[in-house]
Amino acid sequence: MKEEDVSCDVIDRSVLASLRELQDVGDPDIIAEVGGLFIKHSPDKVNAIIQSVENGDAKGLHMAAHSLKSSSAYVGAMHLSALAKELELMGRSNSLQGAAELAQRLKTEFMLVMAALEKEINEQSKEHL
């Protein structure tokens, strides 16, 4: 599978297209802004999810997964958002059976999303040069 194919599978391009519609002429690139914020803040959320699972902290898992669920959907990372939602529900129901495996799947998906977003931001910056 080519790198481009992975990007398409990991990031829903229709979400990015919707964000681009909000772009005002002369403003900084909206994908770079939103994607940059995700890249900056989401690693802490993923780490909080992993730590919460390792510590058996259902409430911490619920809170961290909820936050990642929303922000990942906003950048079009729908599969990542769905994994975060599953973990959020596990935390909310205080049922962590299977959470460690799911958290590892989330971490793997997260790495793909980060690479796809960085690629998208780099491509956008090249187009604006």
N, C-alpha and C positions, 0 to 999 in steps of 0.2 A: 504494500500500500504506500502510495506516495505521500510526502509530507502535506501536500495541499489537500489530499483526501482526508487526512486526519483532522486538519483545521476545520473542514466543512462538517465533519461528524461531531466535533467537540463544541463548536460555536455555531449557534443558529444565526445564519446570515440575515434572516428577516428581522431579527431583533436589532442587529447592527444597522440595518437599513432604516429602521424606525428611528434609531438614535440620530442617524445622519440627517433625517428630515428636520430635526430640531436645530441643526447647525445654522448659525447666523453668519453671514458674510463678514469677514474681518475678525471673527472670534477665533480663539484657539480651537484646534481640531477636537471635536467632542468625543470621538472614539479614543483619542490619546488621553484626554482628561479623565473620562470615566474608566477606561481600561487601566490607566496609570494609578488611579485610586484603588482599583481592585487589586492590582499587582502589589501595591504598597501595603494594604491593610489585610488582605485575605490570608497571607501566611500565618499571621497570629491566630486567626479564627480556626484554621486547620490544625495548628498546634494545640489550641485549646480543646478541640474535639478529641484529638489523640490522647492528650493528657487526661481529659475527663473520663474517657473509656478506660484507660490504664488505671485510674484511681477509683473507678466505680462511682463516679460523681454524676448521677443522672441529671441533676438540676443544671450543672455546668454544661453537660452535653446538650441538653435541651436549648440553653441560651446560645451557645456557640454555633450549634447547627442551624438554629433559627436565623441567626445573623448571616451565616454563609449562604443559606438557602435563598434569601432575598437578594443579596448582592450578586450572586452568581447568575440568577435569573435575569437580573438587570443588564448583564453583559452578554446574555445569550448562551450561557453555559447551562443548558437545560438538564443534561444528564447529571452534572455535578449538583445542580439544585435539587433534583429528585433524590439523589443519594443523601444529601443533607437533610431533606425532608424526612426520609426514613429514619435517620439518626435522631432527628428532632422528636419524632413520635416515640421512639424508644426511650429517650430521656424523659419525655413528658409522662409516659406510662410507667416509668421506673423499671423497665424491663430491658436489661442490657445484654441478654443472651444473643449472641451473634454480632454484637456491636463491634468487637475488635476486628473481625473479618471485613465488615462493612466499612469501618473507618479506614482500613488499608486500601480497599477499593476506591474510596473517596480520595485518599491521598494520591493514588495513581492517576485518577481522572483529573485531579487538581493540577498535577504536573503537566498534563497534556493541555489543559486550559491555559495555563500560564504561558506555555510555549506558543500556542495559537494566538493568544492576545498580543504577545510581544511581536510576533510576526505581522499581525494586522496593523499594529501601531507603526512599526517600521515601514511597512508598505505605504501607509497613509502619509508618513512624513516624507517619503521619497517623491510621492505624487505632488506634494505642495512645494517642492524645491524649485 
